[in-house]
Amino acid sequence: MTDEQRRPQAAAAFDALGAEYEKAFAGSHPHRRSLEWLLGRLAPGSRVLDVGSGTGRPTAETLAGAGHDVLGVDISPVMVDLATRQVPAATFRCADIRDVPLADASFDAVCVYFSLLQLDRREQADLVRRLVRVLKPEGYLVLATVPLDVEGVDATFMGQPVRVTSFSAQDLTTVAEEAGLEVLAQEASLFTPAHPDARPEPHLFLHCRRRTAIAPGV
């Protein structure tokens, strides 16, 4: 599947889900704890990038509500429209994050909550490396995913067809470390989205800090 085919498929799935996605995941206590972890480390008025910002809730809303400068990027026009209306204190862009120009060392923190699963493994690793570069030295990156050893699997997510690729927990930790991150804390849990077509799914949250120096070529 080409990039041009994958992007519309990912956008279409989340366009169809819209606000239902927010409702389905609103009960995720590990996500809330993850945001609390980040908030406890950010200086006032920090600049934060929210990759795959969805409806803006809870991530952008929580961070902007705490006074931080939040830029959310999502490939779904429906999600971006919802987020713009629901979280006016943040800024949102409808785009593929890989196409958005981002200056090195321009963000204090980056959030990546379940937004890599539609990319293949090489693309995921490449994107994590790029996101580390846009972090200021010792900036924070929170990465959450469904830690399964699967690649290019056609699946149904809340009634929508998706193609999923992921890493095992250990392999994702390796991806993070090789990108220039230090994993400070992690939480694994099993969560069932509040949706009739949802099934229990493992979740992994990695709480990371960019190392001061990144090896050349990373």
N, C-alpha and C positions, 0 to 999 in steps of 0.2 A: 504494500500500500504506500502510495506516495504522500509527501507532506500535504499536497493540495487536497488529496482525498481524505486524509486523516483530520485536517483542521475542520472542514465542514461537518464531519461526523461527530467530532467532539462538541462543536458549537451546537449542532442540532439536538444532541442528547440533553444538554443543559438548558437550551432554549425551551425544550419541552417540559423539563422538570420545574424550572422557574422557582417560585416561592415554595413549592413542595419540598425542594431540597433543604431549604432552611428549616422548615418544620420537622423534617425527618431527622436532622442532626442537632436540633436545639437542645436535646437532652444529654449531649456528650460532656460529661464532667471532666474527662481528661483534657478536652480542648480548652475548657475554661481554666483549668489548672495550668495549662501550658501558657495561656495568655497572662495569667497572674505571675508566672515565673519570669516572663519577659518584662512585664511592667515593673517588677521589682528591681530590674537591672538597668532600665533606660533612664538617661538624664532627662530633665524637663525639656519639652519641645523637640524631641528626637525625630529624625526623618526615617520613616519606615516604609518599605516596599512590601505590598501584599500581593503575592503571585497567585493567580486564580482566585480572585477576591469574591466571586460568587455574588450573593445578594448584599454583601457588606456586613452581614451579621453572622457570627458575633465578632469576627476579627477586627475589621476596620472600625466598626462602631465602638468597640471597647477601647481601642488604641486612640482613636480621635477624641473620644469622650474623656480620655486622660490627658488631653492637651498635646498629643503628638501630631506631626505632619505626615499624613498617610496618603500614599499613592497606591491605588488598587488597579491591577491589570487583569482582564479576563477576556477570553475569546468569544464568550456568549453575549450577543447584544441584549438579550432579554435580561440576563443577570446584571449587566452593567446599568441598564435602565432602572432596575429595581434598586440596585445599590446607590445610584445617584439620588434617587428619591428618598431612600430610607436613611442614608448617612450623608447629609449635605455638608458636614464638616470635613469630609475626606474628598479626594479627587480620584476619579475613575476614568480609565481608558479602555476602549474595546479594541483589543489587539492580541496577537500572539506574542508572548513575552520575548520570544527569540528575535522578534522584529523591532523591538522598542530600543532606541538608543539610550544607553545608561552609562554615565561617566563612572570611571573607577573611583572607589573610595568615596562615594556620594551618599551612602545610606548608613545610618546607625544600626539598623536591623532589617532583616528580611524574613518574611513569613511565607512558608510554602506548605499549606495545609491541603494534602490530598490532591494536588494539582499536577503531578507528574505522570499519573497512571496511564495517560493516553499517548505518551511518548515511548519510543523504544529505549533500550538500555543505554545505548551510546548517546542518544539525545538527552536522556536524563542526566547522565554523568557530565556531559558537556555543559548543560544548563546549570547544574550545581556549581561547577568550576567558575562559570561566568558570574553567577550570583555572589560567590565568595569575593570575586574581584571588585564588585560594586560596593562591598562592605568596607567601612573604615577599619583600620587595624584594630583588632579586639572587639569589633562589632559582633552582633549576635545574629544567628540564623536558626530558626525553628523549622524543622522538617518533619512532616507527618505523612504517613502512607499506610497502605495495606500491605504488610510484609509477607508476601508470598513469592515463591520461586516460580514465576510464570512469565512467559514471553509471547506476545502476540496472540493471546487467547480471546476468542469471541465470547462475550458474556452478555447477560441481561442485568442491568442495574436499575432498580426501581422501575421496571417495565420498559427501559430504553436499551437498545442495542449499543454495546460499546466494545472496543478492543482494548484489552488490558495487558500491560506489562509491568512487572514489579521485581523487586529484589527481596531476598531473604533478609531478616534483621541484621545478620552479621555482614552480609554483602553490602547492604545500604550503609552501615557504619563505616565500612572500608571505603566506599565511594565518598562519604563525607570527609574522612580523614585524608584521603589522597587529594581532595580538592583544596586542602588547606585549613580544615576545621578541626577544632578540638571538641570532642563530644563531652559535655559537662554533666549531663543527666539524660535519662531516657525513661519513658513509661510505656509499657505494653498493656493492652486491655482488649476485651472482647465487647463489641458494641453492636446492637441491633437497631438500625434506623427505624423511626416511627413511621412506617409505610407498609401497606399490606403486601407489597411485592418484595420487600427487603428481607434479607437473611442475616444472621449473625456474622460479623466479619472482624478479623483481628485488626487492631490499630496499633501503630507504633509512632511515638513522638520522640524525636531526637532534639535535644536542646544544646546548641553548639555555639562556640565562639571562634571567630577568625583568628588564626595565629598571626602574630605581629608580622612575621616575614613569610612570604609564600615562595616556594621554589620556582625558579625560572621554567616557563613552559606550562605551568599549572593554569 
